[in-house]
Amino acid sequence: MRKWAWAGVLAAACAGCGTERAWIYRPEPAAARSPLLVLTVAVPPFRDLRANANTDELMNYAMPIFPFGWQNLSHPEYAQRHASTGAWRWKPDEDLARAAVAEIDRARIFKRVAFSRNGGEADLRLEGTVKSTQYHSKTFSYGLSVFGPLFWVLGTPSDSFDNELVLGFRLVESGNGKVLWEKEYARQTGETSWIYDVRDDFRYPELAKAILRQLSDDLADLSGRGLPAAEK
């Protein structure tokens, strides 16, 4: 029994002390075609319109009677710990913009796509807006304070998380600011962890890829809607 107690205390001590995560985005392989449009596109850093509300009560899992500790983070990259990971090295406004450039460029839609802090010299500008990177997590103690993790050893869930990513885009003419196209995209994911199967709770690269692949498909459809197409 003493061994089980020590195992539970050790599990409790390790809660929220996961490893650091860094943003890594890998676009799809380049499309085997010539560019669909003769236009060039500049992508500036995305505007950040997220709510400014971070609530971190993760350590409440150690309080007697509390069933769990929790986090509700609108800016999760500011937190130094998360349910199953440590700090995140992620700059959503810039990292998401650069990921958009990589994904659109590999799709071979425009003559040239480039990241530019000031909009650059291009025919069009793709403006992105970060509307939500909401993160929710719970670390379960089952009302038993630091002894709650004993249940983890027996196979009950240790924590859970939810990631949400909402991005808005609009394509505008660089000269006059005319909006040619705009759309909003949202993706979510979430999982539950056990100490024998800890799930990575930094899933924003995965959500971004789902959004940016759909964005690329939607932008490719613009080739038949009045924009100058490349010669075939």
ROBADO-814549 format. One record per residue: residue number from 0; x, y, z of N, C-alpha, C in turn; residue in one letter. Coordinates in nm, 4 decimals, m for minus. Each point is the difference from the previous one (the first is absolute). Layout:
BEGIN
   resi     n.east    n.north       n.up    ca.east   ca.north      ca.up     c.east    c.north       c.up   resn
    NUM          X          Y          Z          X          Y          Z          X          Y          Z      A
...
END
This chain:
BEGIN
   resi     n.east    n.north       n.up    ca.east   ca.north      ca.up     c.east    c.north       c.up   resn
      0     0.0831    m0.1199     0.0000    m0.0831     0.1199     0.0000     0.0869     0.1255     0.0000      M
      1     0.1108    m0.0048     0.0770     0.0893     0.1143     0.0045     0.0587     0.0300    m0.1375      R
      2     0.0320    m0.1049    m0.0769     0.0539     0.0200    m0.1344    m0.1012     0.0692    m0.0898      K
      3    m0.1278    m0.0392     0.0113    m0.1038     0.0646    m0.0804    m0.0139     0.1472     0.0390      W
      4     0.0085     0.0303     0.1286    m0.0114     0.1384     0.0465     0.1131     0.0854    m0.0565      A
      5     0.1235    m0.0548     0.0060     0.1119     0.0740    m0.0554    m0.0138     0.0200    m0.1505      W
      6    m0.0537    m0.0994    m0.0681    m0.0222     0.0141    m0.1445    m0.0983     0.1124    m0.0282      A
      7    m0.1044     0.0093     0.0813    m0.0974     0.1063    m0.0190     0.0578     0.1368     0.0263      G
      8     0.0778     0.0137     0.1081     0.0626     0.1280     0.0319     0.0975     0.0413    m0.1100      V
      9     0.0770    m0.0963    m0.0519     0.0927     0.0296    m0.1082    m0.0739     0.0475    m0.1236      L
     10    m0.1114    m0.0657    m0.0320    m0.0801     0.0427    m0.1151    m0.0530     0.1406     0.0209      A
     11    m0.0418     0.0305     0.1210    m0.0505     0.1339     0.0304     0.1092     0.1041    m0.0171      A
     12     0.1199    m0.0322     0.0458     0.1112     0.0949    m0.0089     0.0362     0.0314    m0.1443      A
     13    m0.0231    m0.0960    m0.0891     0.0352     0.0182    m0.1405    m0.1110     0.0643    m0.0820      C
     14    m0.1175     0.0199     0.0602    m0.1118     0.0577    m0.0746     0.0371     0.1399    m0.0476      A
     15    m0.0251     0.0277    m0.1260     0.0253     0.1321    m0.0548     0.1468     0.0321    m0.0225      G
     16     0.0900    m0.0992     0.0068     0.1427     0.0280    m0.0188     0.0502    m0.0685    m0.1263      C
     17    m0.0801     0.0027    m0.1050     0.0367    m0.0633    m0.1256     0.1088     0.0768    m0.0726      G
     18     0.0420    m0.0545    m0.1126     0.1088     0.0594    m0.0771    m0.0496     0.1174    m0.0833      T
     19     0.0935     0.0874    m0.0332    m0.0287     0.1172    m0.0826    m0.0379    m0.0423    m0.1411      E
     20    m0.0867     0.0767    m0.0637    m0.0380    m0.0247    m0.1383     0.0342     0.1217    m0.0851      R
     21     0.0374    m0.0248    m0.1248     0.0302     0.1076    m0.0942    m0.0891    m0.0149    m0.1230      A
     22    m0.0343     0.1119    m0.0606    m0.0814     0.0004    m0.1210     0.0818    m0.0562    m0.1156      W
     23    m0.0499    m0.1036    m0.0628     0.0600    m0.0566    m0.1208    m0.1122    m0.0255    m0.0991      I
     24     0.0132     0.0584    m0.1196    m0.1036    m0.0189    m0.1022     0.0632    m0.0592    m0.1251      Y
     25    m0.0583    m0.1092    m0.0461     0.0491    m0.0661    m0.1205    m0.1106     0.0017    m0.1055      R
     26     0.0173     0.0785    m0.1068    m0.1036     0.0049    m0.1046    m0.0050    m0.1294    m0.0799      P
     27    m0.1069    m0.0141    m0.0748    m0.0132    m0.1133    m0.0903     0.1050     0.0084    m0.1113      E
     28     0.0296    m0.1108    m0.0684     0.0941     0.0058    m0.1129    m0.0500     0.0958    m0.1083      P
     29     0.0933     0.0594    m0.0735    m0.0356     0.0968    m0.1037    m0.0836    m0.0647    m0.1092      A
     30    m0.1009     0.0746    m0.0470    m0.0861    m0.0483    m0.1080     0.0787    m0.0042    m0.1311      A
     31    m0.0254    m0.1006    m0.0791     0.0705    m0.0174    m0.1275    m0.0762     0.0729    m0.1105      A
     32     0.0042     0.1332     0.0056    m0.0673     0.0807    m0.1017     0.0619     0.1385    m0.0022      R
     33    m0.0265     0.0734    m0.1076     0.0414     0.1393    m0.0075    m0.0961     0.0845     0.0823      S
     34     0.0404     0.1214     0.0403    m0.0909     0.0860     0.0764    m0.1305     0.0251    m0.0764      P
     35    m0.1108     0.0013     0.0745    m0.1310     0.0205    m0.0623    m0.0238     0.1455    m0.0360      L
     36     0.0577     0.0933     0.0760    m0.0211     0.1427    m0.0200     0.1337     0.0716    m0.0157      L
     37     0.0003     0.1069    m0.0780     0.1245     0.0742    m0.0253     0.0269     0.1035     0.1087      V
     38    m0.0837     0.0085     0.0996     0.0107     0.1017     0.1041     0.0996    m0.0395     0.1088      L
     39     0.0542     0.1025     0.0672     0.0861    m0.0214     0.1154    m0.0765     0.0389     0.1269      T
     40     0.0361    m0.0646     0.1101    m0.0729     0.0203     0.1259     0.0991     0.0222     0.1138      V
     41    m0.0284     0.0999     0.0834     0.0765     0.0236     0.1227    m0.0878    m0.0378     0.1191      A
     42     0.0618    m0.0640     0.0983    m0.0724    m0.0411     0.1206     0.0672     0.0655     0.1207      V
     43    m0.0625     0.1011     0.0595     0.0574     0.0626     0.1200    m0.0320    m0.0825     0.1245      P
     44     0.0632     0.0311     0.1136    m0.0385    m0.0676     0.1248    m0.1497     0.0157     0.0253      P
     45    m0.0604    m0.1034     0.0558    m0.1444     0.0027     0.0228    m0.0352     0.0975     0.1127      F
     46    m0.1195     0.0584    m0.0106    m0.0525     0.0812     0.1097    m0.0459    m0.0929     0.1127      R
     47     0.0235     0.0428     0.1215    m0.0382    m0.0791     0.1172    m0.1246     0.0623     0.0627      D
     48    m0.1149    m0.0651    m0.0189    m0.1259     0.0485     0.0560    m0.0532    m0.0944     0.1078      L
     49     0.0884    m0.0764     0.0616    m0.0438    m0.0911     0.1047    m0.0389     0.0757     0.1266      R
     50    m0.0931    m0.0586     0.0737    m0.0335     0.0563     0.1307     0.1224    m0.0063     0.0905      A
     51     0.0065     0.0917     0.0958     0.1138     0.0031     0.0916    m0.0445    m0.0538     0.1356      N
     52    m0.0099    m0.1316     0.0091    m0.0524    m0.0616     0.1231     0.0651    m0.1356     0.0213      A
     53     0.1005    m0.0028     0.0866     0.0655    m0.1255     0.0377    m0.0329    m0.0327     0.1459      N
     54    m0.0601    m0.1158     0.0220    m0.0281    m0.0474     0.1353     0.0761    m0.1296     0.0218      T
     55     0.0934     0.0024     0.0948     0.0829    m0.1173     0.0278    m0.0210    m0.0439     0.1445      D
     56    m0.0816    m0.1010     0.0179    m0.0262    m0.0579     0.1323     0.0379    m0.1484    m0.0007      E
     57     0.1039    m0.0310    m0.0776     0.0382    m0.1403    m0.0165     0.0394    m0.0648     0.1325      L
     58     0.0655     0.0759     0.0869     0.0474    m0.0575     0.1250    m0.1114    m0.0212     0.1025      M
     59    m0.1217     0.0408    m0.0333    m0.1123    m0.0274     0.0905    m0.0288    m0.1496     0.0115      N
     60     0.0597    m0.0779    m0.0892    m0.0196    m0.1458     0.0120     0.0537    m0.0504     0.1345      Y
     61     0.0940     0.0756     0.0608     0.0585    m0.0412     0.1281    m0.0811     0.0469     0.1207      A
     62    m0.1072     0.0772    m0.0252    m0.0829     0.0481     0.1106    m0.0978    m0.1093     0.0431      M
     63    m0.0166    m0.0204     0.1301    m0.0974    m0.1003     0.0468    m0.1399     0.0294    m0.0532      P
     64    m0.0711    m0.1035    m0.0349    m0.1397     0.0027    m0.0482    m0.0100     0.0410    m0.1470      I
     65     0.0966     0.0794    m0.0519    m0.0072     0.0394    m0.1404     0.0171    m0.1244    m0.0875      F
     66    m0.0891    m0.0212    m0.0980     0.0130    m0.1188    m0.0853     0.1093     0.0128    m0.1051      P
     67     0.0388     0.1239    m0.0323     0.1023     0.0212    m0.1027     0.0520     0.1434     0.0073      F
     68     0.1152     0.0213    m0.0607     0.0487     0.1340    m0.0293    m0.0264     0.0294    m0.1467      G
     69     0.0001     0.1271    m0.0388    m0.0408     0.0317    m0.1367     0.0738     0.1224    m0.0535      W
     70    m0.0011     0.0102    m0.1302     0.0506     0.1170    m0.0723    m0.0990     0.0372    m0.1092      Q
     71    m0.0297     0.1274    m0.0121    m0.0737     0.0568    m0.1128     0.0864     0.1135    m0.0543      N
     72     0.0666    m0.0233    m0.1114     0.1021     0.0918    m0.0491    m0.0353     0.0503    m0.1398      L
     73    m0.0168     0.1309    m0.0141    m0.0196     0.0570    m0.1331     0.1344     0.0242    m0.0691      S
     74     0.1067     0.0158     0.0798     0.1369     0.0137    m0.0511     0.0841    m0.1121     0.0616      H
     75    m0.0167    m0.1229    m0.0443     0.0684    m0.1124     0.0663     0.1514     0.0048    m0.0105      P
     76     0.0533     0.0748    m0.0960     0.1456     0.0065    m0.0149     0.0655     0.0774     0.1150      E
     77    m0.0780     0.0739     0.0790     0.0573     0.0740     0.1121     0.0186    m0.0875     0.1240      Y
     78    m0.0726    m0.1100     0.0081     0.0080    m0.0860     0.1182     0.1322    m0.0778     0.0008      A
     79     0.0566    m0.0193     0.1176     0.1254    m0.0731     0.0134    m0.0209    m0.1492     0.0194      Q
     80    m0.1253    m0.0408     0.0199    m0.0317    m0.1421     0.0126    m0.1390    m0.0213    m0.0580      R
     81    m0.0230    m0.1224    m0.0443    m0.1301    m0.0413    m0.0527    m0.0285    m0.1393     0.0560      H
     82    m0.1111    m0.0574    m0.0361    m0.0404    m0.1269     0.0610     0.1061    m0.1091    m0.0172      A
     83     0.0554    m0.0139    m0.1193     0.0980    m0.1076    m0.0229     0.1307     0.0495    m0.0603      S
     84     0.0143     0.1313    m0.0163     0.1232     0.0562    m0.0552     0.0424     0.1196     0.0837      T
     85     0.1236     0.0466    m0.0246     0.0497     0.1183     0.0680    m0.0309     0.1256    m0.0795      G
     86     0.0975     0.0900    m0.0089    m0.0183     0.1248    m0.0743    m0.0028    m0.0281    m0.1506      A
     87    m0.0659     0.0894    m0.0726    m0.0075    m0.0109    m0.1457     0.0759     0.1158    m0.0636      W
     88     0.0897    m0.0306    m0.0911     0.0687     0.1043    m0.0774    m0.0786     0.0195    m0.1303      R
     89    m0.0914     0.0983     0.0047    m0.0950     0.0200    m0.1099    m0.0410     0.1464    m0.0057      W
     90     0.0097     0.0603    m0.1187    m0.0470     0.1360    m0.0246    m0.1112    m0.0090    m0.1036      K
     91    m0.1262    m0.0099     0.0425    m0.1093    m0.0259    m0.0949    m0.0079     0.0995    m0.1154      P
     92     0.0183     0.1299     0.0257    m0.0163     0.0980    m0.1074     0.1004    m0.0197    m0.1122      D
     93     0.1235    m0.0316     0.0341     0.1033    m0.0178    m0.1017     0.0100    m0.1446    m0.0481      E
     94    m0.0046    m0.0958     0.0914     0.0153    m0.1405    m0.0389    m0.1132    m0.0466    m0.0907      D
     95    m0.1221     0.0428     0.0285    m0.1130    m0.0395    m0.0847     0.0082     0.0659    m0.1371      L
     96     0.0480     0.1245    m0.0055     0.0156     0.0673    m0.1294     0.1046    m0.0713    m0.0852      A
     97     0.1118    m0.0365     0.0611     0.1047    m0.0705    m0.0757    m0.0480    m0.1385    m0.0443      R
     98    m0.0807    m0.0656     0.0835    m0.0562    m0.1291    m0.0393    m0.0936     0.0158    m0.1187      A
     99    m0.0786     0.1084     0.0003    m0.0901     0.0260    m0.1135     0.0799     0.0197    m0.1283      A
    100     0.1097     0.0727     0.0085     0.0860     0.0196    m0.1172     0.0504    m0.1346    m0.0514      V
    101     0.0489    m0.0839     0.0887     0.0546    m0.1292    m0.0407    m0.1057    m0.0878    m0.0656      A
    102    m0.1199    m0.0024     0.0577    m0.1053    m0.0880    m0.0524    m0.0539     0.0496    m0.1332      E
    103    m0.0181     0.1312    m0.0132    m0.0516     0.0563    m0.1255     0.1053    m0.0100    m0.1097      I
    104     0.1256     0.0226     0.0370     0.1070    m0.0081    m0.0993     0.0118    m0.1413    m0.0557      D
    105    m0.0107    m0.1023     0.0852     0.0129    m0.1376    m0.0485    m0.1163    m0.0376    m0.0906      R
    106    m0.1161     0.0691     0.0148    m0.1184    m0.0301    m0.0818     0.0101     0.0578    m0.1403      A
    107     0.1009     0.0861    m0.0228     0.0252     0.0561    m0.1333    m0.1246     0.0717    m0.0541      R
    108    m0.0542     0.0903     0.0811    m0.1184     0.0774    m0.0403     0.0422     0.1324    m0.0629      I
    109     0.0925     0.0703     0.0652     0.0440     0.1315    m0.0454     0.1428    m0.0055    m0.0535      F
    110     0.0355     0.1010    m0.0759     0.1346     0.0081    m0.0563     0.1044     0.0037     0.1107      K
    111    m0.0299     0.0770     0.1060     0.0908     0.0059     0.1131    m0.0790     0.0329     0.1262      R
    112     0.0348    m0.0648     0.1103    m0.0594     0.0271     0.1307     0.1150     0.0217     0.0974      V
    113    m0.0046     0.1093     0.0754     0.1107     0.0301     0.0900    m0.0508     0.0640     0.1289      A
    114     0.0687    m0.0309     0.1089    m0.0280     0.0648     0.1283     0.0599     0.1397    m0.0030      F
    115    m0.0756     0.0982     0.0478     0.0485     0.1379    m0.0003    m0.0601     0.0741     0.1185      S
    116     0.0843     0.0638     0.0791    m0.0508     0.0698     0.1179    m0.0803     0.1252    m0.0347      R
    117     0.0300     0.0620    m0.1142    m0.0705     0.1232    m0.0363    m0.0910    m0.0164    m0.1219      N
    118    m0.0273    m0.1205    m0.0401    m0.0865    m0.0215    m0.1163     0.0761    m0.0224    m0.1276      G
    119     0.1226     0.0560    m0.0077     0.0879    m0.0269    m0.1135    m0.0500     0.0533    m0.1329      G
    120     0.0806    m0.0220    m0.1033    m0.0357     0.0363    m0.1370    m0.0632    m0.1209    m0.0669      E
    121    m0.1327    m0.0024    m0.0009    m0.0732    m0.1133    m0.0581    m0.1328     0.0493    m0.0547      A
    122    m0.0569    m0.0789    m0.0885    m0.1295     0.0369    m0.0574    m0.1118    m0.0084     0.1037      D
    123     0.0068    m0.1022     0.0834    m0.1044    m0.0248     0.0985     0.0611    m0.0162     0.1387      L
    124    m0.0858     0.0158     0.0993     0.0417    m0.0205     0.1377    m0.0993    m0.0948     0.0666      R
    125     0.0524    m0.1076     0.0590    m0.0845    m0.0932     0.0742     0.0112     0.0352     0.1474      L
    126    m0.1084     0.0523     0.0549    m0.0016     0.0434     0.1394    m0.0647    m0.1080     0.0860      E
    127     0.0684    m0.0388     0.1040    m0.0525    m0.1011     0.0916    m0.0302     0.0599     0.1358      G
    128    m0.0957    m0.0589     0.0677    m0.0382     0.0433     0.1340    m0.0083    m0.1213     0.0911      T
    129     0.0698     0.0067     0.1133    m0.0092    m0.1063     0.1007    m0.1167     0.0353     0.0920      V
    130    m0.1086    m0.0750    m0.0114    m0.1199     0.0294     0.0781    m0.0105    m0.0836     0.1262      K
    131     0.0571    m0.1198    m0.0013    m0.0016    m0.0830     0.1208     0.1085    m0.1058    m0.0068      S
    132     0.0705    m0.0143     0.1123     0.0879    m0.1150     0.0228    m0.0361    m0.0568     0.1376      T
    133    m0.1277    m0.0073     0.0286    m0.0468    m0.0364     0.1338     0.0494    m0.1382     0.0413      Q
    134     0.0456    m0.0073     0.1248     0.0521    m0.1242     0.0556    m0.0701    m0.0254     0.1328      Y
    135    m0.0556    m0.1203     0.0151    m0.0627    m0.0417     0.1251     0.0680    m0.1286     0.0461      H
    136     0.0266    m0.0105     0.1288     0.0563    m0.1250     0.0522    m0.0500    m0.0254     0.1413      S
    137     0.0048    m0.1270     0.0391    m0.0310    m0.0417     0.1362     0.1024    m0.1051     0.0425      K
    138     0.0458     0.0099     0.1238     0.0833    m0.1033     0.0609    m0.0788    m0.0572     0.1174      T
    139    m0.0275    m0.1276    m0.0046    m0.0951    m0.0621     0.0928     0.0677    m0.0491     0.1281      F
    140    m0.0625     0.0325     0.1140     0.0461    m0.0527     0.1285    m0.1124    m0.0716     0.0748      S
    141    m0.1203     0.0040    m0.0560    m0.1131    m0.0757     0.0542    m0.0330     0.0366     0.1450      Y
    142     0.0277     0.1261     0.0350    m0.0328     0.0481     0.1335     0.0926    m0.0481     0.1095      G
    143     0.1111    m0.0650    m0.0370     0.0887    m0.0597     0.1001     0.1336     0.0726     0.0119      L
    144     0.0051     0.1239    m0.0508     0.1218     0.0805     0.0099     0.1177    m0.0754    m0.0629      S
    145     0.1167     0.0015     0.0661     0.1199    m0.0612    m0.0584    m0.0091    m0.1518    m0.0065      V
    146    m0.1000    m0.0574     0.0658    m0.0161    m0.1450    m0.0067    m0.0904    m0.0423    m0.1164      F
    147    m0.0618     0.0973    m0.0666    m0.0834    m0.0314    m0.1159     0.0745    m0.0751    m0.1088      G
    148     0.1282     0.0363    m0.0258     0.0746    m0.0727    m0.1023     0.0175    m0.1488     0.0261      P
    149    m0.0319    m0.0460     0.1199    m0.0021    m0.1454     0.0205    m0.0939    m0.0664    m0.0985      L
    150    m0.1109     0.0699    m0.0311    m0.0938    m0.0535    m0.0981     0.0618    m0.0036    m0.1392      F
    151     0.0935     0.0951    m0.0291     0.0679    m0.0023    m0.1294     0.0750    m0.1312    m0.0164      W
    152     0.0690    m0.0390     0.1073     0.0781    m0.1241    m0.0051    m0.0910    m0.1197    m0.0253      V
    153    m0.1244     0.0092     0.0495    m0.0953    m0.1092    m0.0178    m0.0704     0.0039    m0.1360      L
    154     0.0280     0.1057    m0.0792    m0.0523     0.0024    m0.1365    m0.1073     0.1030    m0.0285      G
    155    m0.0305     0.0898     0.0953    m0.0991     0.1045    m0.0286     0.0667     0.1151    m0.0745      T
    156    m0.0766     0.0838    m0.0712     0.0598     0.1114    m0.0747     0.0743     0.0966     0.0918      P
    157     0.1131     0.0495    m0.0481     0.0788     0.0981     0.0755    m0.0329     0.1428    m0.0405      S
    158    m0.0274     0.0229    m0.1280    m0.0339     0.1356    m0.0442    m0.0711    m0.0059    m0.1346      D
    159    m0.0538     0.1147    m0.0393    m0.0647     0.0134    m0.1300     0.0275     0.1402    m0.0525      S
    160    m0.0170     0.0184    m0.1304     0.0224     0.1319    m0.0589    m0.0880     0.0179    m0.1226      F
    161    m0.0195     0.1263    m0.0370    m0.0662     0.0388    m0.1247     0.0773     0.1163    m0.0600      D
    162     0.0282    m0.0085    m0.1299     0.0614     0.1091    m0.0766    m0.1006     0.0515    m0.1013      N
    163    m0.0061     0.1313    m0.0163    m0.0839     0.0611    m0.1041     0.0839     0.1008    m0.0769      E
    164    m0.0151    m0.0007    m0.1325     0.0669     0.0981    m0.0845    m0.1016     0.0591    m0.0962      L
    165    m0.0155     0.1319     0.0042    m0.0909     0.0714    m0.0905     0.0802     0.1090    m0.0698      V
    166     0.0044    m0.0060    m0.1321     0.0740     0.0960    m0.0815    m0.0908     0.0615    m0.1037      L
    167     0.0163     0.1290    m0.0213    m0.0713     0.0689    m0.1069     0.0990     0.0452    m0.1063      G
    168    m0.0429    m0.0013    m0.1256     0.0859     0.0422    m0.1111    m0.0770     0.0907    m0.0944      F
    169     0.0722     0.0921    m0.0597    m0.0564     0.0758    m0.1118     0.1111     0.0345    m0.0978      R
    170    m0.0335    m0.0066    m0.1263     0.0923     0.0296    m0.1087    m0.0366     0.1373    m0.0547      L
    171     0.0960     0.0921     0.0014    m0.0286     0.1382    m0.0421     0.0993     0.0437    m0.1062      V
    172    m0.0421     0.0947    m0.0818     0.0893     0.0605    m0.0980     0.0932     0.0965     0.0728      E
    173     0.1277    m0.0080    m0.0286     0.0976     0.0824     0.0713    m0.0179     0.1486    m0.0282      S
    174    m0.0391     0.0336    m0.1211    m0.0098     0.1411    m0.0361    m0.1142     0.0748     0.0664      G
    175    m0.1192    m0.0563    m0.0054    m0.1181     0.0721     0.0488    m0.0678    m0.0633     0.1215      N
    176     0.0513    m0.1137     0.0464    m0.0578    m0.0635     0.1172    m0.1328    m0.0699    m0.0242      G
    177    m0.0376    m0.0169    m0.1264    m0.1267    m0.0665    m0.0313     0.0040    m0.1460     0.0440      K
    178    m0.1032    m0.0407     0.0713    m0.0078    m0.1383     0.0473    m0.0524    m0.0883    m0.1125      V
    179     0.0788    m0.0979    m0.0397    m0.0381    m0.0908    m0.1074    m0.0659    m0.1274     0.0520      L
    180     0.0356    m0.0362     0.1238    m0.0498    m0.1271     0.0552     0.0278    m0.0015     0.1490      W
    181    m0.0879    m0.0625     0.0780     0.0258    m0.0160     0.1431    m0.0770    m0.1198     0.0540      E
    182     0.0571    m0.0605     0.1052    m0.0619    m0.1182     0.0585     0.0611    m0.0263     0.1383      K
    183    m0.0785    m0.0647     0.0856     0.0471    m0.0390     0.1327     0.0012    m0.1515     0.0114      E
    184     0.0996    m0.0523     0.0706     0.0150    m0.1443     0.0178     0.0166    m0.0306     0.1487      Y
    185    m0.0532    m0.1128     0.0438     0.0123    m0.0419     0.1397     0.0227    m0.1503     0.0067      A
    186     0.0903    m0.0399     0.0868     0.0266    m0.1420     0.0255     0.0210    m0.0195     0.1497      R
    187    m0.0401    m0.1168     0.0491     0.0184    m0.0349     0.1415     0.0482    m0.1441     0.0111      Q
    188     0.0677    m0.0270     0.1100     0.0363    m0.1374     0.0338     0.0169    m0.0089     0.1511      T
    189    m0.0092    m0.1197     0.0526     0.0173    m0.0202     0.1435     0.0152    m0.1483     0.0300      G
    190     0.0683    m0.0292     0.1100     0.0212    m0.1392     0.0382     0.0118    m0.0116     0.1517      E
    191    m0.0034    m0.1241     0.0472     0.0194    m0.0318     0.1411     0.1267    m0.0830     0.0139      T
    192     0.0780     0.0286     0.1047     0.1271    m0.0708     0.0224    m0.0080    m0.0921     0.1212      S
    193     0.0784    m0.1057    m0.0052     0.0301    m0.0858     0.1135     0.1509     0.0053     0.0209      W
    194     0.0485    m0.0300     0.1179     0.1450     0.0084     0.0201     0.0739    m0.1038    m0.0827      I
    195    m0.0725    m0.1008    m0.0473     0.0612    m0.1006    m0.0866    m0.0124     0.0373    m0.1483      Y
    196    m0.0743     0.1074    m0.0268    m0.0207     0.0444    m0.1382    m0.0254     0.1503     0.0022      D
    197     0.1079     0.0770     0.0181    m0.0115     0.1453     0.0114    m0.0135     0.0597    m0.1399      V
    198    m0.1042     0.0793    m0.0198    m0.0276     0.0594    m0.1301     0.0586     0.1406    m0.0075      R
    199     0.0590     0.0332    m0.1128     0.0570     0.1327    m0.0216    m0.1141     0.1020    m0.0097      D
    200     0.0025     0.1025     0.0849    m0.1090     0.0982    m0.0014     0.0345     0.1252    m0.0801      D
    201     0.1123     0.0000    m0.0723     0.0331     0.1102    m0.0921    m0.0294    m0.0472    m0.1420      F
    202    m0.1250     0.0171    m0.0413    m0.0451    m0.0552    m0.1283    m0.0304     0.1094    m0.1026      R
    203     0.0453     0.1200     0.0259    m0.0312     0.1108    m0.0900     0.0645    m0.0123    m0.1380      Y
    204     0.1206    m0.0577    m0.0144     0.0504    m0.0226    m0.1360    m0.0923    m0.0909    m0.0818      P
    205    m0.0554    m0.1004     0.0647    m0.0931    m0.0915    m0.0674    m0.1275     0.0723    m0.0428      E
    206    m0.0541     0.0836     0.0886    m0.1206     0.0759    m0.0331     0.0288     0.1013    m0.1103      L
    207     0.1171     0.0642     0.0074     0.0368     0.0972    m0.1033     0.0111    m0.0667    m0.1361      A
    208     0.0555    m0.1200    m0.0026     0.0154    m0.0684    m0.1290    m0.1356    m0.0303    m0.0622      K
    209    m0.0957    m0.0438     0.0813    m0.1339    m0.0269    m0.0531    m0.0621     0.1266    m0.0580      A
    210     0.0173     0.1125     0.0696    m0.0549     0.1267    m0.0483     0.0720     0.0471    m0.1252      I
    211     0.1325    m0.0048    m0.0001     0.0757     0.0560    m0.1117    m0.0119    m0.0844    m0.1261      L
    212    m0.0205    m0.1292     0.0136    m0.0266    m0.0819    m0.1183    m0.1340     0.0384    m0.0614      R
    213    m0.1001     0.0237     0.0848    m0.1292     0.0436    m0.0517     0.0105     0.1395    m0.0604      Q
    214     0.0773     0.0875     0.0642     0.0229     0.1342    m0.0551     0.0621    m0.0090    m0.1391      L
    215     0.0993    m0.0845    m0.0166     0.0650    m0.0149    m0.1303    m0.0988    m0.0469    m0.1055      S
    216    m0.0846    m0.0955     0.0351    m0.1006    m0.0476    m0.0951    m0.0964     0.1116    m0.0391      D
    217    m0.0402     0.0812     0.0977    m0.0938     0.1096    m0.0282     0.0644     0.1079    m0.0857      D
    218     0.1271     0.0297     0.0261     0.0687     0.0998    m0.0818     0.0218    m0.0505    m0.1421      L
    219     0.0238    m0.1300    m0.0149     0.0172    m0.0567    m0.1347    m0.1276     0.0161    m0.0820      A
    220    m0.1149    m0.0043     0.0657    m0.1275     0.0162    m0.0705    m0.0170     0.1403    m0.0571      D
    221     0.0774     0.0967     0.0501    m0.0126     0.1375    m0.0490     0.0525     0.0154    m0.1423      L
    222     0.0743    m0.0997    m0.0485     0.0572     0.0110    m0.1345    m0.1071     0.0082    m0.1078      S
    223    m0.1196    m0.0431     0.0294    m0.1077     0.0086    m0.0989    m0.1010     0.1082     0.0300      G
    224     0.0385     0.0983     0.0830    m0.0947     0.1033     0.0419     0.0477     0.1409    m0.0320      R
    225     0.0581     0.0175    m0.1171     0.0355     0.1333    m0.0455     0.1435     0.0428     0.0261      G
    226     0.0763    m0.0725     0.0779     0.1401     0.0354     0.0214     0.0830    m0.0518    m0.1165      L
    227     0.1047     0.0731    m0.0358     0.0793    m0.0369    m0.1193     0.0712    m0.1349     0.0180      P
    228    m0.0393    m0.0951    m0.0816     0.0593    m0.1338     0.0068     0.1294    m0.0047    m0.0798      A
    229     0.0880    m0.0924     0.0389     0.1234    m0.0207    m0.0734    m0.0298    m0.0731    m0.1301      A
    230     0.0847     0.0233    m0.0992    m0.0161    m0.0669    m0.1270     0.0346    m0.1479     0.0138      E
    231    m0.0785    m0.0845    m0.0647     0.0234    m0.1442     0.0064     0.0748    m0.0469    m0.1224      K
END
